[in-house]
Every structure is written in C-alpha cells, then in structure tokens.
Amino acid sequence: MADIKKLAAAVLKFRDERDWKQFHNPKDVAISLALEAAELLEHFQWKTPAEIKAHVKAGKEDISDELADVLYWVLVLGHDLDIDLASALKKKLVKNAVKYPVHKSRGRITKYNRL
C-alpha cells in the first residue's frame, strides 16, 4: 500500500510545482474526477464487444491516459480530504464481502439487496 502514497506524492509534487492547489477544492476536484471518468467511458460507448476488443488493442495508450487521469484526481481528492485510500479500500472490501457473500453472489450480477 506504500505505492499509493508514492503515487500521491508524485501527483502532489506535479500539482504543487504548478501552483494549482489554489484551484482545487473538493467540489471542483470531484467534478474533474467525474469528467475524466466520462472521457474513459467514451472509449466504450456504442461499441459491440468485438469493437471494444479491437478498440482496446488499438487505443490502449489513450485508454491508459484516461485511467491515469481518473487515478490522478482520486489521489488528489483523497489527499485533500485526508482520506487514507489504502485503508478506505480495505474497509470497503470488507463491507462489500458482507453485502455480497460468495455463496450468494458468485457468478451473478444481482445487486446485494436482491440476493
């Protein structure tokens, strides 16, 4: 989990070298995160599974860039809100394990409240 801290430090260094923190508040950072996630979705919109497979092969770098942009904003927001992302993820996995027990959810896409 130290890798998350290293990634966050790199992102914050990048931001701070450009004096961009002054523009970062939780609302605008969350909006930026959502916008980058939407740009990622555009790579898959209106494509069949076969088209997606071909697009991923041909556009892997562009898709990687969009995923990196999403991660950038996740790391910024986690830092600015003083959220330990590694701990948050571990806790969320525990919560999800309760919601989605293996014996009820394995191989199913059913939402937890309908299992």
For each residue, the residues with C-beta under 8 A, 3 or more apart:
1: 4 5 86
2: 5 6
3: 6 7
4: 1 7 8 75 85 86
5: 1 2 8 9 86
6: 2 3 9 10
7: 3 4 10 11 71 75
8: 4 5 11 12 75 78 79 85
9: 5 6 12 13
10: 6 7 13 14
11: 7 8 14 15 72 75 76 79
12: 8 9 15 16 75 76 79
13: 9 10 16 17
14: 10 11 17 18
15: 11 12 18 20 21 24 76
16: 12 13 19 20 21
17: 13 14
18: 14 15
19: 16 22
20: 15 16 23 24
21: 15 16 24
22: 19
23: 20 28
24: 15 20 21 28 29 76 80
25: 28 29
26: 29 30 77 80 81
27: 30 31
28: 23 24 25 31 32
29: 24 25 26 32 33 73 76 77 80
30: 26 27 33 34 73 77
31: 27 28 34 35
32: 28 29 35 36 73
33: 29 30 36 37 70 73 74 77
34: 30 31 37 38
35: 31 32 38 39
36: 32 33 39 40 66 69 70 72 73
37: 33 34 40 41 70
38: 34 35 41 42
39: 35 36 42 66 69
40: 36 37 43 44 63 66 67 69 70
41: 37 38 44 45
42: 38 39 45
43: 40 55 56 59 62 63 66
44: 40 41 47 52 55
45: 41 42
46:
47: 44 51 52 55
48: 51 52
49: 52 53
50: 53 54
51: 47 48 54 55
52: 44 47 48 49 55 56
53: 49 50 56 57
54: 50 51 57 58
55: 43 44 47 51 52 58 59
56: 43 52 53 59 60 63
57: 53 54 60
58: 54 55
59: 43 55 56 62 63
60: 56 57 63 64
61: 64 65
62: 43 59 65 66
63: 40 43 56 59 60 66 67
64: 60 61 67 68
65: 61 62 68 69
66: 36 39 40 43 62 63 69 70
67: 40 63 64 70 71
68: 64 65 71 72
69: 36 39 40 65 66 72 73
70: 33 36 37 40 66 67 73 74
71: 7 67 68 74 75
72: 11 36 68 69 75 76
73: 29 30 32 33 36 69 70 76 77
74: 33 70 71 77 78 85
75: 4 7 8 11 12 71 72 78 79 85
76: 11 12 15 24 29 72 73 79 80
77: 26 29 30 33 73 74 80 81 83
78: 8 74 75 81 83 84 85 88
79: 8 11 12 75 76 82 83
80: 24 26 29 76 77
81: 26 77 78
82: 79
83: 77 78 79 88
84: 78 87 88
85: 4 8 74 75 78 88 89
86: 1 4 5 89 90
87: 84 90 91
88: 78 83 84 85 91 92
89: 85 86 92 93
90: 86 87 93 94
91: 87 88 94 95
92: 88 89 95 96
93: 89 90 96 97
94: 90 91 97 98
95: 91 92 98 99
96: 92 93 99 100
97: 93 94 100 101
98: 94 95 101
99: 95 96 112
100: 96 97 104 105 112 115
101: 97 98 104 105 115
102: 105 106
103: 106
104: 100 101 108 115
105: 100 101 102 108 110 112 115
106: 102 103
107:
108: 104 105 115
109:
110: 105 114 115
111: 114 115
112: 99 100 105 115
113:
114: 110 111
115: 100 101 104 105 108 110 111 112
